[in-house]
């Protein structure tokens, strides 16, 4: 419908059920989200006028529950989409131009007549847009221009996959406007990963995009080319616990080399066994080969390989735990994952750095929890966020103490969002 009609539709409650699905039943939060969407619609109207066809599309961020740095070696992951998201109001154009206005960023304009990588766009938002369109075109999908006004509360550089949320959003926009919203969640994720790897020029596995695209809480096995996704019906708040993300306000920006070293070191270990990746290797075989491995790879590479093998087992343990509704067994796997990231994976802080906020956040909240719940690193590591399961009755107190240590709004209460990329209203 026209932009002004869509404003009236949302204002009069037409999108309320969809907003509740995406953001939960808390009336205060729903009121804030309704206002957020209306403000975005009005900004779009100011920028592009009363366009004939206007759509609101949302793509969520994600949390990594278990499986730290396992996806890139064909491992296992447990993840969930969350109620923090990237939202765009979009209208189609009659040409191949893209005009994007995003709150807090410079306007972006690009032309899909050129779908080749542009060197000066490396590491920039425009590269993600161009890369998504290029891959969709390669796969035979229709593409076209659009005007968009966007906003995001997925914290950038925080481990909640703001880039993946944006990539999935762009794919959803082009899918909705020109293909009838037919692309599967898995293929949408693969298109998004292609853009990040080959246009944005950042190495990444598929976990971030797949979690954002699929929605809900999922276990993902990357052993085969087509990942196996297992939905998991489980709400931590039903068992008296909230998910608390602690943002230490250290950005993931500029850490590409640190992230790239992890899969590379794991693959060097795999190469000793004539494998391309570590999947299929057993812990016993790895341990037996440590004398020979030390002649070829670093000790850190061996430790990271051990982490990979044991982390896959922890994902299985966690999946079985939630399937039988055993939250304490889930927490046990989570705590072990957190300790492994510290001692084996070693992605909690930068080498030779005295600043160790991620380690401090994990240790600090653990002490506040006094044996309840669990804590672990969240996402890529080295900077950003940690993840904690906090008893609901302690959530306010723990959040306040976290904010006192790391800064105002450092503690963020997140909930699982049951759907991935979605049309909010049209």
N, C-alpha and C positions, 0 to 999 in steps of 0.2 A: 504494500500500500504506500501511498505518498507519505513523505516525511512528516508533515503536519498531522495526517491521520494516524500515523504510528505513535506520535507523541500523545495524541488524545487517547488512543487505545491503551497505552501503558499507564497513562495518568488515571484512567477509569478502571483499572484493575484487570485488563485483558491479559496481562502477562504474569499475573500474581502466582498462578499455579506453577508456571515454569520457573519463576524466580525461587519459589519454595523448594522445588526439586534441586536447583543448583546450589542454593545457599543455606538450606535448612529452615526450620520452623520458628526460630527465634524472631519475634515480631520487631524488635529494635533493629536487628541486622537486616531483616527484610525491608524495613522502611528505608534504611540507608542505601540498600542496593537499588531499590526503586528510584530513589532520588539520583543515585549515580547514573543509572541508565537514562533517566529523563534529561539530566544535564548533558550527557553525551549526545543524545538526539538533538537537543537544542543547539549545541555547538556545530553539529553536522549541518543543521538547517542554516545556520549563519554562514558556514563555509560554502555550501553547495546548493542552497536554495531548497525549494519544495519539490524534490526529485520524485519522479513518477513511481519508482520502485525502490523501496528502502527496507533493509533487513538488519536485524541485530544478531550477531554471531559471537559466541563465547568459546574460549578454549582454556582449560584449567592448568594450573601448575601441578606439581607432583611432589610427593615425599617418597624417599627410598626407605623402606622399612627394614629390609635385609638384602644382602648381596652387594657389598661395597666393592666396586671395581671388578665385577665378574662378567658383565655382559660382553665386554670387548674380547674376551677369550672363550666365548660361547658357553658361559656359565649360567647360573640361576639367580633370579632376583625376586624379591617381593616388594611391591610398590603400590602407591595409591594416588589417584587424582584428588585434589583438595579444593576447598571453596574459595581460594584465591585464584583469580583468573585474569586473562586478557580479553577485553571486549572491544568489538568494533561495530560501528554503524556503517553500513556499506550501501553503495548504489552502483549499478553497472554503468559503464561508458560505452559509446559506440565506436571506440578506437582501442588501441593497445597501450594507452597511457595509464599509469597508476599515479594517483595523487593521494598521499597519506599524511594526515595530520595526527600526531600523537602527543598527548599531554607531556610536557617536560622535554620534548625533543624538537629538533628542527624538522620542518616539512620535508617529505621525501617525494621526489618525482622521478619516475623512470619509464622506459619504453620497452615493451615486450617484443618489438621488432628485432631487438638484439637479445638473444637468449644465451649468448656466450658469457663465460665469466669475465668480469671487469676487474682488473688488478687493483685499482684504487678503491674498490668496494670491499676488499678483503677485511673481515672483521667488522663490517658495518651492516646495518639493518637492510639496506638495499640489496645486499648480496643474498640474503635469505629469501627475499621476495622473488628476485630473479631466478634463483636456484630452484625454488619450488615450482615456478612456472615452467622452467626448462625441463624438469623431470616429468611433470605432468604432460607436457607436449611430446616428449620422447615416448611416453606410454600410450599416446593416442588420445588423451583427454583434450577437451576444448579449453582454451584459455581466452581471456579478454581483459580489457582494462576495467578499472573501477576507481571510484572515489571512496575514501574511508577516513573515519575519525575514530581514533582508538585511545584506550586507557588501560592501564594494567596495575594491579596491586600484587603481582608476583614479583617479589623482591629480586632485583637484578644482582647477579653475582652472589647469590645467597644459597645456592644449591637446590632451589625449588624449580629450576629449569625454566627461567623466563624466556630463554631463546627457543627452547622446544615448544613452549606454549605459543609463542609467536609464529613459529614455522607451521605448527598444526593449524593455527588460526588462518593463516594465508591459504593453506591447502583447502581448508573448509570453505573459505570465501569463494575461491575459484570453482570448487566442486559445487557449491550451492548455486552460484550465479550462472554457471555455464554447463553443468553436467547433471543437475537434478539431485545432488547430494547422494551419490551412489558409491563412492569410494569406501572400501572397508577400512576399519580402524588400523589394521596392520599395514595396509598399503599406504595409508595416509602418513603413518609413522615413518615408513621407509622412504617416502618422497621427502619428508622433512629432514631425515638424517642425511640424505644425499645432498640437500642444499647446504647443510651445516658443514659437511666434510669437503665438498668440492667447490663451493662458492664462498662461504664464510671462512673456509680454510681452518676449521677447528676440528681436530680428531674427536670423535665421540662414538660410543656404542649406540644401541637402539633403545635402551631402556627408557631414557627420558621421554623421547617422542612417543613410545608405545604406551607408557603410563598416562601421558597427557591425552592421547588420542582415544584410548579404550575407555577410561573412566572406571570408577570404583576401586576396590582393593583387588589386586591381581597378583598371582604368582606367574612368572614368565621363565620359560626354559629356552635358552638360545642355542641349544645343541645343533639344531638343523637350520637350514637357510630360512625356513618359515617358522618363526618362534611359536611355541605352544603356550597359549595364554589360558590360565585357569582362574576364573572369577572366584573370589572368596567372600562369602556373606558373613561379615563380622564387623561389629561396631564396638570399639573400645569403651565408649561411654555407657554402653549397656552393662559393662562390668565395672563401672565406677572409675574409669580412667580417661583422662584427656590427653591428646597429643599436644605437646608444647614444643614449638621450634624456638631455639634461642639464637638470635642473630648477633654475632660478635662484631658485626659491621666491618669485617674484612672482606674485600671483594675478591671474586675469583678471576677478575681481570688481570692479565699479565702472567698467568700461571700455566699457560699452555704447555710449556716445556716440561713442567713438573708432572702434569697429567699424562702427557705423551710418554714419559719415561716408564710409567707403570705397566701399560700393556706391552711396551717394547721389551722390558726386562722379563716379563712373563713369557713372551714369545721366544726369547733367547733360551730360556730354560726348556721350553717345549722343543726347540730345534735340536737339543741334545738327544731327544728321544725320536727324532725324525718326524715331529709333528709340527703343524702350523700354529696350533694353540694348545692350551693345557687340558682341554676337555678330554676325558677318557683316561687320563693319567691317574694312577692310584697313589695315595700317600706313601704306602710302603715302598713302591718302586722308586719314588722320588727320594725317600730317605736313604735307600740303598745306594743311590747314585751320587750322593752329596760329595764324596771324595773326588770323583771325576768332574762333577759340575764345578767345583771350586777352581778347577784349572781353566775353566772357560768363561764363567760368569761371576758377578759379584755376589757376596754374601747376601746383600739386600735383595737381589733378584731371587735367590733361593727362598728367603723368608717370604717374599711376596707370593711366590708360587705356593708355598705351604698355606698361606692365607687363602688363596683362591680355592684350593681343594677343600679345606675345612669349611670355608664360607658356603660353598654349595651344599654341604651336608647340613649346615645350620638353616639354610632356606627350606630344605626338606623337613627338618625338625619343626620349624615355625609353621609351615603349612599344615603338617599333621596336628600341631597343637591347636590352631584355630579351627580346624575341621572338627576336632572333638571338644571345642569350647574350653580349652585348658589355657587360660591366660597366663598362669604362672610359668608354664613350660615355654610359652612364647617369650616371656620376659627373660627367661634363662638363656634362650638362643640370642636374644637381642643384646644382653649384657656381654656374652661371649664375643659377639660380632664387634662391639665397641672396643673391647680389650684387644682383639686381633688387629683392628685398624691402628691402634696405638703401637703395639709391639712388633707386628709382622709387616703389615702393609705400609706403615710409617707415613701416613698422609695427614697427620694431625697438625703438624707445624712445619715450617720451612727449615731445611738444614741450616745450622749455625745461627738460628734466630732465637733471641731471648724473649721475643713476644710470642706467647703461646695461648692465645685466647680460647681456641677450640678445646684444648686440653683442660684449661681452667674451667670452662663452662661445663664440661662433662663431669669433672671432679666436684665442682661446686654444687651442681644440682643433685648429684648422687648423695652428697652429704646431707642435703636438705631432705631428700626422700627417705633417708634412714632405712634402707633395705626394701622399700616399696618401689613398685614400678621398675623402670629401666632407663638407661641412657646409652647413646651411641653417637658416633660421628654421623653427619647427614650429608650425603652427596659426595662430590669430588674430593672434598677435604682441602687441607692447607690453609684455608680461610673460609669464612662464611658462617655456617650454622651447625648446630647439634640438635638432636631429636631426643625428646624425653617423654616418658609416660608417667603422668602425675595424677595421684588420686584427686578426684573432683573437688573434694573438700579442702585440698591444699593448693588448688590451682591459683587462686587469687594471691595467696601469701607467697608462693614460689615465684609467681610472675613479678610481684613487687620487688622481691629480693634480687631477682635476675636483672630487672631494670636498674636497680641501684648500682649493680656492678658494671653492667655493659652499656647502659644508656637507656633513655626513655624509649619505650615500645620495643625493647630488645626481645621480650617474650611475646610470642605470637601463638595464640590458641588456634589450631587448624582442625578442620573436620574433613572426613572423607566425602568427596562428591561422587554421587553414584553414576554419573555419565561423563563422557569425554567431550569432544567438540560438539557444540549444540547450537541450533537456531533458537534464539530466545523469543523473537517475535518477528513477524513479517506482514 
